Amino acid sequence: MDGLDVPGLVQSLGSDEDAERKMAAFKLQSNIGDPSFADVFISEGGLPKLRYLVLHATGNTLAYSLTSFSRLLDVDNGWDHINQDVVERVVELVVTHPLVNILRGAMAILGAIVAHQHPISTHSTQPETFGFRALKPAIATYPQFLEKLVSSLSAADHALCANALQLINALMRDAITNGGEAEWPKFIAKLQEMGVIKAVYSLMQSQALQDLSHPLLEFQALTKVLLRKWRDVTVDQHKLEHRRALKAIHLASNPEKPSEHVEDGKDGKEKKHNPEKWRRLGFETENPSSEFGETGYLGMMDLADYVRKQEDTFQKLLLEQSTLSPRTRCPVARASLAVTAILYDQFEADRSDLDDAKNYLALESRSNYDKIYKPLILQWSRLHLAGLQAFFRLWKGTGAEREDFPKLVDLVCILLEAVVGGAKREKSVEEVENEIQEYDYERLRQLQMELFQLTYEDTWGHHLRQVRDGLNHEALQFMKEQRIRCLLAGAWFPNNSPQKTESQQPLSFRYVKISPNRRFLHYSDFPTKTEQNEDPDIDSLSEKLDLSLVSSVASNISTKAPASAHSSNSASTVKNNPTQSSTTQITIQGYLLSSPPSTSNSSAPPPQGRSRSKSTANSNPKSPSNKKHRQEVPLL
């Protein structure tokens, strides 16, 4: 605004020279977005002249004027100059004008008009100046308006695509909010017939997300709003539309024509109804409307869409099911409703607009695009069909019965979550459909077990680890006490490398016992074992080890082969020779206070984990005559 002559600019807008008006409009479009400038511009009487240019100018002057007017509306000014003449003029430009720069400004103005709900002037004599209702007279004059609007989504100009989508969003939101129960579904269906879903789906998968981020996210949020609206509509057979949909589903099943008749009591005849008219289609009862409670009208739409598009397959499936017992028949209708509920939860359709608005904050990083944009939600019907076919395939492949229905629902839920939930933004719906069909039961079951494990780990992992650590500690303490008590009572160990006495007779057993105060380990070697009630007394054991000086205890397991075994191939011997025995070698290292005894080796078989041991001890370190030495001692 600095250095710009606002009165002169306003005067130039009313000039008779087109070049002067064009230059003034060009300067105006870059400054009118400043609220302080807009206030000065309006106070100088510029708004009527700008409105005149919007209604009568052509070429670039018109394009600059449209852009200026739309930016003025963005700062919440100029609403009192909006009337049917302006609306009809702008709608005419959208339908008839080919220039992109004019179309951008015209769609921006219409988007602001539709989104604006509260006119500034409370004494306005034109109550239908804003919202979708403000465009209806002009659209009636130019019925090709909506088609032109949808076709603009495929334009090469990203700004034009963004303005067109923003206008579509405004029309959809106003129709849902302010339209009647019978009006907004018709308007949405009309847009879908014109290809708006396909066009927006292509934009979501394109590389133009940065320019179209906000309108695309708003369209995605509106899609969730529509899903919620359809789900919240209760299926009622008294409503004509709902009754027609149920009748179409029944007739598409190719029901048998009744051949029997019963008297109606009035000299006439009445057709006998099939007692399993609806249960034959997969409903639990003969009152189908009560089974749409969770999915509402959305579930009926999905089932009717499947029946309409796959009529031959539907009839063939029902014919196959009729040959099976009622217990093993696949409930087609219930399966369709289950897939609808799974998709509804998968796309988080219950999230509020506020939650979706938070996604705008994550648009700065391109790495967040796959998390924010969900183009597959626009392919709802195809995903429903793929999920339903997967349900039928799993039901047949697993030989499921009626009681297994909830289990099959869980499997399909995991399948759709893995494929649809894990799909990248650029992944086409065809690839998703193929991947759903390629998932076999074994692979799906393995994935289910992995998810169960993760779920239990998240829920109980911390508590289970605490219990496991506590049990390990208790078990360790129990084993320690058990072994100490065994040594307190005394124990015999075989001695495979016995010491030699003066008579050179081998001593083949060693007796070990811990003193009652648990401070010393007493032991001696004997030629034979004595009876249990005749074990040596602790005072008769010649050797002892001060346990307070033990520095470390280490153990390892080894395999002992018999003397006749070949040691060249120990692995083969262990595998094939049943006489092999394993021993646990326990090595104790420490310092012995007595004179160094002779070295002996002792090993024991696995009972109670006691086996070969070695001890290293040192006498009084202050005495030079005593040196560090090692001595083998049997221990647990």
N, C-alpha and C positions, 0 to 999 in steps of 0.2 A: 504493500500500500504506500510505502514511502516513495515520494516523488511522483505519484500518480494523481492527476487532476481528475477527481471524481465528477465534479460538475461538468467539466469539458467532455468526459467520457459519456456521461448521460446525454449531453447535447448531441454528440456524434452518433449515438444510437438512433436518434430521430432525424438524422440528416437525409436529404434527398439523394445523396450520392451513395451508390452501392459500395464503392471502394471504402469510403469513410465508415459506413456502417459495419462492413466486414472487419476492418482493423479494430474498431471499438469492441465488437463482439469477441474478437480474438484475444484482446487484452483482458476483457472482462472474465473469460472462462478460467484464467489462471489466478484471479484474485478474489472471485466471488465466494470461494470456500472459506475465507477468513470472516468469522462472525462480525468483527468490528467493521470491516469493509462493507459487508452486506447491510449493516444498519445504516451506514452513511449513504450507500447506494439507494436504499429504499427511501430514506429521508429526502434525497435529492429528486425523487420522482422518477427513478429509473425503472421501477418494476413494470408500470404500464407499457413503456416502450419495449422492454424485453418481451413481454407477453405478445405485443403486436408483431414482433419479428418471428416469434414461434408460430404464429398463425398465418403469416403472409410471406415470410422470406423464403429464399430458395438457395440452393447451392451450399457453398462453404459458410455463408452468413447464417443460413438455417442451422447447419451443423454446430457452429460455435454458439448460437443462441440456445439450442437444445441442451448442450452440455452445460452452459451457464445456468440455465433454469433448473436443471437436475441438481447441480451443486448447491444452488440456493435452497432447494427443498431439503437437501441433506443437513443444512444448518438450521432447519426448522423455521424457514421464512418463506413467504410467498404463497402460503396456502389459501389466502383469501382471494387470490386471482385464478384459482383452479375452478373451472366449470365444465359443463358438457361440451362447450365449443372446443376447449383445449383438449379434452379427452378424445373427442371424435377426430380432431385434427391429428393427434399423435398416433391413434390407432390406424388412421388412414396412411400415415407415413410408414408405419411398420409393415402394412400389407402391400403397399404399392411402390415404395421407394427402394431402389437397388443399392444406393451408396451406403457403405459400411459405417462411415463416420456419422451419418444421419441416423441410421438404425440404432447405433450405440446410445446416443443421447435420448432418442425416443423411448427405447425400452427402459432406460434408467428412470425417466420421468414416470412411466406407467408403473414401474416397480415401486417407486416411492408413494404414488397415489394409492395403490392397492394395500400397501403395508401400513399406511397412515390410517388410524382408526378414530382419532379425535380432532376434529377441525378446531382451529384457533377461535374462530368466530362462533360464539354460542348462539347468536341470533341469525345463523345462516338459514336462508329460505330453501336451500337445496340439501336435504338430508342425505341424498344418495350421491354425494360428490366423491366419496372415498370408499375404499374397499372394492371387492369384486363386483358389487352391485353397481359401482360407478361405470364399469366397462361394459355392462350387459347391453345397453342400448346401442353402443358403437359396435359391439361384436355382432349384434343382430343385423346391423347394416353391412358389416364386413365379416361374413361367416367363416372366411378362410383365415381369420386372424390366428386362431390356435394352431392350425397346421403350419402357418408361416413361422410361428414362434418355435414350434418343435423342430422345424427344419433348420432354424438358425443355430441349433446346438451342434450341427455338423459343419459350421463355417470354419474357415481357416483362421479367422481373427479370434484370438483368445478372449479379448475384451468383450467382443460381441457375444461369444458363447456364455461368458460369465453374466452379462446383463440379461440375456435371454433366460438363463437358468434361474437367476435371481427373481425375475418376473414370474416364472412358472412356480417357484417356491412360494411367492407371495399369494398367487392365485390359489394354490393348494391349501395353504394354511388358512386363508380367509374362508374358503369353501368348507373346510373341516370345522372351523370354529363357529362361523356364523350361518352356514348353510343348514338346511333342514335335513332330517334323517333320510329323506328320499332324494335330495339334491346332490349332496357331495359324493355318494357312490357313483352316480351317473357321470359326474364331471371327471372323477378319477378314471373311470372306465373309458371315457372318451379320450383322455390323454394317453392312456395305455394303448388304445387302438391306433393312435397316431404315431406310436413308436418312441415315446419319451423314455421308456425303460431301456430300450436298446441303445439310444443315443447317450444317456447318462452313464450306462455301463461301459461304453467305449471310452468316454471321457475319464472315468475312474481308472481305467487301465492304461491310459495314455501317459505321456511324459509332460503334460501341461498342468500338472497338479498345483504348481506354485501359483499360477495365475487364476486357477479355478477352485482353490482350496475351500474358501468359505461357502460359496453356493453348493459345492458338492457335498460338504459335510451337512449342510442344512437339508439337502434333499435326502441324504441318508437318514437323518434324524426324523424327517417327515415320513419316510417309509416305515420306521418303527412306530410312529404315531398311528399310521393307518393300520398296521398289524394289531396294535392295541385296541383300536376302535372296532375292528372286525371281530376280535376275540371277545370283546365285552358285549357284543350284540348276542342276546339269548335266542337260541333257535326256538321258534314258536310255530307250530303247525297251523295256527289260526291266521298267520300272516301269509298273504297270497304268494309272495316271492319265495318264502321258505317252503311252503307247500309244493310249489312248482319244482323247486330244486330236489326235494325228496322224491317226488314223483318221477323226475327225470332219472335219478339214480336207480329207482326200482325198475323202470322200463328198460334201461340200458342193460340190466342183468338178464334180459330175455326170459321173463318168468313164464311158467307153463300156464296155458289157458285153462281155466277150470272147466271141467266137463260135467260136474255135478251141479244140481240146482236144488234149492230148498224153497218151500212155500213161504211167502211173506205174510200170509194171513189175510190178504186182500185180493184174492183171486189172481195174484200175479206171482212172478217168480223172481227170486233174488239169487245172485251168484254167490256161491260158497267161497269164502276167503281162505287163502292158504294159511294154516296155523303157524307156519314158520316163514312168513313173508319177509320179515326183516332179519330174523336170526339166520336165515339162509345167506344173507349178505355179510354176516360177520358181526352183527349186533348181539348184545347179550339178552335183550328183551325185545318185545314187540312194540315198544314205545321208543323209537330212535331219537326223538328230540331230547329225551332226558339224558342221553349219553354224550351229548355235545357240551356238557357243563364246563369242562376244563378248557376246551378250545373254542367254544361258541360258534359263531357264524364263520369264523376263519377255518375251522375244521370242516364244516360243510362245504365251503368253497373249494378246499383242497381235494376232498373226496369227489365232489362233482366234476372238478377239472380232470382228475385222473380217469374217472369213468367216461367222460366225454372224449378225451384224447386217446384212451386205450380201450375202447369199447370191445373190440374183438378179443384182446388179451384178457379183459375182465370177464367176459362170458366164458372163455375157455377155462380160466382159472376156477370159476364157480362150478363148471361142469366137472372138472377133475375133483374138486372138493366134495361134490355130491356122491361120488363113489366111495368115499372114505367114511369111517365111523365118525359120529359127532365129536368124539374125544380127540381125534387127530386132525380135524379140519382146521385150516388156517383162518382165523377171523379177519377177513379182509378189511371190513369197516373199522374195527378196533385198531388194526395195524396202521391204517391211514391216519387216524386221530393221534396215535402214539407218535408217529413220525412228525406230525404237525407240532405237537407239544415239544418234541426234542429240538426241532429247528427254532422254535420260538425262544427256548432257553439258550440255545447255542449263540444266537445273535443278540442276546440280552435286550430283547424288545421292551422289557419293563423298565429299562433305564430312563430316567427323566431327562428333559431338555437341558437341565442344569448340568447333568453328568456329561451329556454330549458337548455342551459348550466348553467344558474343560479341555476338550481335545484341541481347541484352537491354540492353546498355550504350547502344545507340543509340535506345532507346525514348523518351527524354526529348523529342526533337524530332519533331513530327508530319510534318516534311518527309522523314523517313527511312522512313515507312511503305511507300512504293512500292518502296524498295530491299530492305526486310526481308521483307514479306509477299508471297508468290507464290501467290495463290489458284488460278491456272491449273494448278498441279501437281495439284490435285484433279480436274481435268478431263482426265486423262491419255488416256483412251480416245478422247475427242472430238478432242483435238489430234492423236493418232496417225492417226485417220481423215482429218482435214483435210490433214495432211502427206502421207499416202499418196496421196490424190486429187490433190494438187498435183504429186507425182512423176509420176503417170500422165499428167497434162495436159502437163507439160513434156516428157516423153518423146515424146509424140505430136506436140506442137507443133514440136519441134526436129528431128524425124526421126532420133532417136538410134539408135545401134546398140549391140551388146554391149560394144564397147570403150569406149563413152562413159559407161558406168555410173558410174565414179568422178566424172566431171565433173557428172553429174546429182545425185549425192549432195552434192557441194560446193554446188551451187545451192540445193538444198532446205535444206541447213544454214544458208546465208546467209538464206534466206527465213524460216525459223523463228526465227532469231536476231533478225532485224529486226522481225518481227511479235510473236512471243511474248516475246522478251527486252525489247522496248521498250514492252510494254503496261502501262498504268497499273493500279493495284490495282482501281479501280472499273470497269474495262473488262470487259464481259460476254464470255462465251465465244462467243456468237453473233456479236458484232462481230469477234472475232479470226478466227473461221472465214470470215466474209465477206471480211475483208482478205486472208487467205491465198489465197482463190480469185481475188481481183481482181488479184493480182500477175502481170503478163505477163512474157514472157521478156526483152523489151528493157529494161524497167525493172529487172528482176533482174540482167541482165548489166551494166547501168550501175552498179548498186550494188556488184556484185562488183569491177569495175574500181576504183571508189573505195576499197574496202577493201584491194585489192592495193596501191594507191598509198600508202595510210596505213601498211600493213605494211612496205613497202619503205622508206618515209620513216623509220619508227621504227627499222628495223634498220640501214639503210645511209645514212640521210640525213646524219648527221654526217660520215661518211667521204667521201661524195660531195661535200659542200660543201667539204671540205678539198682534195680533188682538183681541183674546179672553180676554187677560188681560186688554187691553185698553177698551174694551166694558164693562167688569165687573166694572172697575173703574168708567167709565162714568155712568153706571146704578146705582151704589152705590151713586154717588154724586147727581144724579137726584132724587133718592128716598129720600135722606136726605133733599134736598131742598124742595121737594114736601111736606114732613111731617112738615118741619119748617113753610112753608107757610100756611098749614092748621091750625097750632097752632097760627100763627100770626093772622089769621082771627077768631080764637076761635072755639072750638069743644065741643060737649056734649058727655058724656059717661054714660052708665047705671051703677048703683052702686048696686051690688048684696048683699053686706054686708054694709048697710047704717049705718051712725052714728046715735046716739040717741040724740035728743034735750031734753030740760027740759020738754017739753010736751009729751015726749016719742013717737013722731010721726016720722016715717021713712022718711029719705031724700033719694030719689031713683035716683037722677041724679047729676052728677058733671060736672061743666063747667070749661074748662081749656083754658088759653090763654097766649101767650108769649108776653112780652113787646116789643115795636117797636125796642128798641136797642138790643133785643135778649139776655139780661143779666139775666132776671128773668122770672120764670114760675109762673103765678098767677092762682089760682083755688078756687072754693067754691062749697059747696053742696047745692042743691035746691030740693024741693019736686016734682016739675014738670018742663018740658022743656018749654021754651018760644018760641014764633015765631022767625023765622030767622032774621027778621028785628028788633026784640025786644030783642036781646041777651044782657046779662048784660055787662055793661061797665067795663073796666079793673080796674077802681078805686073802683068799688063796690065789687071786689073779695077780700075776707078777708085774704086769705093765699097766701104766695109766697115763692118761692125757688130760692136761688141764684145759677144760673147754673155754675158759675165759681168755685163753691166748690163741684160740683158733681164729685165723684171719679170713678164711674164705672156704666155701664148699661148692664144688662143681660136680656135675654128673653128665654122663652120656650113655647111650644104649649101644651095645655091640652084640654080635652074633657069634656064638661059639660052636664050631663044628666038631664032630667026634674025631677020634684019632685016625680012623680009616678014611675019612673024607679027603678029597683032593682040594688043596687050598688054592690051586691055580685058577679055579673058576668058582669063587665064593658065591657070586650071585646065583649061578645055576644050582649050587648046592643048597642054598637057602630055599630056593623055590621048589626043588624036587625031593629033598631029603626030609622026611617028616621027623627025623630025630634031632633036627637042629633046635637049639635053645638060645634064647636071647638073655643077656645079662645087662644090668645097669651098673656102670662103674661110677662110684662116688669118690671124689678126690677131696681130701681135707688138707689144707695147708695152714701151718701155724708154727709156734715156737715151743719146743719141749724143754722143760726145766731139768730133767734127769739126763744122765749120760746117754749118748746115742745108742739105741739098740740095733740089733741086726735087722736087715730089711727083709720083709716077706710080703708076698702077694696073696691076696685072698679074693675070691669071687663068689658070688651067690646067684642062684637063679632068681627069676622074677618075683617069688613070694614076698609080698609086702614091700616091694621096691628096693630090697637090700642087696647089695652086691659089692663088687671090688672097690676098695678104698685106698687112699694114700694120704699120709700126713707128713708135713714138714714142720719141724719145731726147732727152737733154739734155746739153749740153756741161758743162764744168767748172762746178759750181754756185758756185765762188768768184769766177768772172769775171762781172762785170755785163754784159759785152757779149754773152754767150751766153745765149740764152733757150730755154725748153722748146719743142719743136716735135714734130710727127708726120711720119713719112715712110713710104710704102708700100714694102715690101720683099717680094719673092717668097720663100716658104719652104715646106717640107713641110707 
